[in-house]
């Protein structure tokens, strides 16, 4: 019988957010595939998990997938984890999951932490319909995506790094509009968690004076109905 691939979400900051089921799964599989073994080791040591660990990240996932499929076919059970959150959401995981499906290998994804949902709830914007864009393209296609987002009548969620947040807010002001409502959440679940809300120009002014730290989730409010009707 083939083995099974478990997709195991891990805390995005606060180690207490690890579920009982996730801990038991990591204890029971044969091998843990980790985005950064050093980071995952902190988690496994905290929960007393002593398990063989292999690196599986964006630089080796294409090359490693075939050999992992072969190993799964022999009956080995793997758990895939990222540095934080749910694997496959702006983290490695998609290629391996797709390969498992193509090879009739069972995949089970546990529910758990993901940064985009608490950031959306914290924003105060509409939650009935939303779009997750992940990271914007750094160069090619970036302007096109921003111009498309400008017409969205749903809340739009982006991931961003601290050293690019000012550039992104500048471009939101330029291509989406200075008065478009924006929310920025950083360090979610951690000691210095913070959410700042306001217009795009207000948040740009804030971060021009205040150095951004930690992982960032940026939420752009929907296009106001009046603006939509104008368009």
C-alpha positions as CSV (number, residue, x, y, z in Angstrom):
1,X,0.0,0.0,0.0
2,X,1.1,3.5,-0.7
3,X,1.9,5.9,2.1
4,X,0.1,9.1,2.7
5,X,1.0,12.8,2.6
6,X,-0.3,14.9,5.4
7,X,-0.4,18.7,5.0
8,X,0.1,20.0,8.5
9,X,-0.4,23.7,9.4
10,X,1.9,25.2,12.0
11,X,1.6,28.4,14.1
12,X,2.3,31.7,12.4
13,X,3.8,33.0,15.6
14,X,2.3,31.8,18.8
15,X,3.4,28.2,19.5
16,X,0.2,27.6,21.5
17,X,-1.8,27.7,18.3
18,X,-0.6,24.2,17.3
19,X,-3.6,21.8,17.3
20,X,-3.6,18.5,19.2
21,X,-4.2,16.7,16.0
22,X,-1.3,18.4,14.2
23,X,1.1,17.3,17.1
24,X,-0.1,13.7,16.9
25,X,0.2,13.6,13.2
26,X,3.9,14.8,13.3
27,X,4.6,12.2,16.0
28,X,3.1,9.4,13.9
29,X,4.4,10.0,10.4
30,X,7.7,8.5,9.2
31,X,9.3,11.7,7.9
32,X,8.6,15.4,8.2
33,X,9.3,17.6,5.2
34,X,10.2,21.0,6.4
35,X,10.7,24.3,4.6
36,X,13.5,25.2,7.0
37,X,14.5,22.3,9.3
38,X,16.1,24.7,11.8
39,X,12.8,26.6,12.2
40,X,10.7,23.4,12.4
41,X,13.1,21.9,15.0
42,X,12.2,24.7,17.4
43,X,8.6,23.5,17.0
44,X,9.2,19.8,17.3
45,X,11.5,20.3,20.4
46,X,8.7,22.4,22.0
47,X,6.2,19.5,21.6
48,X,8.6,16.7,22.3
49,X,8.5,15.4,18.7
50,X,11.6,13.3,17.7
51,X,11.3,12.6,14.0
52,X,13.5,12.3,10.9
53,X,13.3,15.6,9.0
54,X,14.1,16.4,5.4
55,X,14.3,19.8,3.7
56,X,11.6,20.7,1.2
57,X,11.6,24.3,0.0
58,X,11.1,26.3,-3.1
59,X,14.6,25.7,-4.3
60,X,14.4,21.9,-4.3
61,X,10.7,21.1,-4.5
62,X,10.7,20.4,-8.2
63,X,13.7,18.3,-8.2
64,X,12.7,16.3,-5.0
65,X,9.1,15.6,-6.0
66,X,9.7,12.5,-8.1
67,X,11.8,10.8,-5.5
68,X,9.3,11.7,-2.8
69,X,6.5,10.1,-4.9
70,X,8.7,6.9,-5.2
71,X,9.1,6.9,-1.5
72,X,5.4,7.4,-0.8
73,X,4.7,4.4,-3.1
74,X,6.7,2.2,-0.9
75,X,4.4,3.0,2.1
76,X,6.3,5.9,3.7
77,X,4.1,8.5,5.4
78,X,5.2,12.1,5.1
79,X,4.0,15.3,6.9
80,X,4.7,18.5,5.0
81,X,5.1,21.7,7.1
82,X,6.2,25.3,6.2
83,X,7.9,27.8,8.5
84,X,4.4,29.0,9.6
85,X,0.9,28.6,8.4
86,X,-0.6,26.2,5.9
87,X,1.8,24.7,3.3
88,X,0.8,25.5,-0.3
89,X,-0.5,29.0,0.6
90,X,2.4,31.2,-0.7
91,X,4.7,28.4,0.6
92,X,6.0,25.1,-1.0
93,X,3.4,22.3,-1.3
94,X,1.4,22.7,-4.5
95,X,3.7,20.6,-6.7
96,X,3.9,17.7,-4.3
97,X,0.2,17.6,-3.7
98,X,-0.5,17.7,-7.4
99,X,2.0,14.9,-8.0
100,X,0.4,12.8,-5.3
101,X,-3.0,13.2,-6.8
102,X,-1.7,12.3,-10.3
103,X,-0.2,9.1,-8.7
104,X,-3.3,8.2,-6.8
105,X,-1.5,8.8,-3.4
106,X,-3.8,10.0,-0.6
107,X,-3.4,13.5,0.6
108,X,-4.9,14.8,3.9
109,X,-4.8,18.5,4.8
110,X,-5.4,19.3,8.4
111,X,-7.2,22.6,9.2
112,X,-5.1,25.2,11.0
113,X,-3.3,28.5,11.0
114,X,-3.1,30.8,8.0
115,X,-2.3,34.5,8.2
116,X,-4.8,35.8,5.7
117,X,-8.0,35.1,7.6
118,X,-7.2,36.9,10.9
119,X,-5.9,39.8,8.9
120,X,-9.1,40.0,6.9
121,X,-11.3,39.8,10.0
122,X,-9.1,42.5,11.8
123,X,-9.5,44.8,8.8
124,X,-13.2,45.3,9.3
125,X,-13.8,45.0,5.5
126,X,-16.4,42.8,3.9
127,X,-15.7,39.1,4.6
128,X,-18.5,37.5,2.6
129,X,-16.4,37.8,-0.6
130,X,-12.7,38.3,-0.8
131,X,-9.7,37.7,-3.1
132,X,-6.3,36.4,-2.0
133,X,-3.5,37.6,-4.3
134,X,-0.5,36.4,-2.2
135,X,2.6,38.3,-3.1
136,X,2.4,40.8,-6.0
137,X,4.9,40.3,-8.8
138,X,8.1,42.1,-8.0
139,X,8.5,43.5,-11.6
140,X,6.7,42.1,-14.6
141,X,2.9,42.2,-14.3
142,X,2.9,44.2,-11.0
143,X,1.3,47.4,-12.5
144,X,-1.3,45.2,-14.3
145,X,-2.3,43.4,-11.1
146,X,-2.6,46.7,-9.2
147,X,-4.8,48.2,-11.9
148,X,-7.0,45.1,-11.8
149,X,-7.3,45.3,-8.0
150,X,-8.4,48.9,-8.4
151,X,-11.7,47.6,-9.9
152,X,-12.3,44.8,-7.4
153,X,-15.6,45.1,-5.4
154,X,-14.3,42.4,-3.0
155,X,-11.7,42.7,-0.2
156,X,-8.2,42.0,-1.5
157,X,-5.6,40.3,0.6
158,X,-1.8,40.6,-0.1
159,X,1.3,39.3,1.6
160,X,4.2,41.8,1.8
161,X,7.6,42.0,3.3
162,X,8.6,44.9,5.6
163,X,11.2,46.3,3.2
164,X,8.7,46.6,0.4
165,X,5.6,47.9,2.3
166,X,6.3,51.5,1.5
167,X,6.8,50.8,-2.2
168,X,3.5,48.8,-2.3
169,X,1.6,51.6,-0.5
170,X,3.0,54.2,-2.8
171,X,1.8,52.1,-5.8
172,X,-1.6,51.6,-4.2
173,X,-1.9,55.4,-3.9
174,X,-0.9,55.7,-7.5
175,X,-2.9,53.0,-9.2
176,X,-5.8,52.3,-6.8
177,X,-6.3,55.6,-5.2
178,X,-5.1,57.7,-2.2
179,X,-8.5,57.4,-0.4
180,X,-9.0,53.6,-0.8
181,X,-9.3,52.0,2.6
182,X,-6.4,49.8,3.6
183,X,-5.5,47.7,6.6
184,X,-2.1,46.4,7.5
185,X,-1.6,43.6,10.1
186,X,1.8,42.6,11.2
187,X,3.3,40.1,13.7
188,X,-0.1,38.3,13.9
189,X,-0.5,36.1,17.0
190,X,2.8,37.4,18.4
191,X,3.6,39.7,21.4
192,X,3.7,42.9,19.3
193,X,0.8,42.1,17.0
194,X,-0.6,45.3,15.4
195,X,-3.3,46.3,12.9
196,X,-3.3,49.8,11.4
197,X,-6.3,51.0,9.4
198,X,-6.9,54.1,7.3
199,X,-6.7,55.4,3.7
200,X,-3.9,54.3,1.5
201,X,-2.3,57.8,1.8
202,X,-2.6,57.7,5.6
203,X,-1.0,54.3,5.9
204,X,1.8,55.4,3.6
205,X,2.5,58.4,5.8
206,X,2.5,56.1,8.9
207,X,5.1,53.7,7.5
208,X,7.2,56.5,6.1
209,X,7.7,57.6,9.8
210,X,7.5,54.1,11.4
211,X,9.8,51.3,10.4
212,X,7.8,48.2,9.6
213,X,8.9,44.9,11.3
214,X,7.7,41.3,11.1
215,X,5.6,39.6,8.5
216,X,2.9,41.7,7.0
217,X,-0.6,41.1,5.6
218,X,-2.2,44.0,3.7
219,X,-5.9,44.1,3.0
220,X,-7.4,46.5,0.5
221,X,-11.0,47.5,1.0
222,X,-13.6,46.9,-1.8
223,X,-14.2,49.5,-4.5
224,X,-17.0,51.7,-3.1
225,X,-20.4,51.2,-4.8
226,X,-20.4,54.9,-6.0
227,X,-17.1,54.5,-7.7
228,X,-18.2,51.2,-9.2
229,X,-21.2,52.8,-10.7
230,X,-19.1,55.6,-12.1
231,X,-16.9,53.1,-13.9
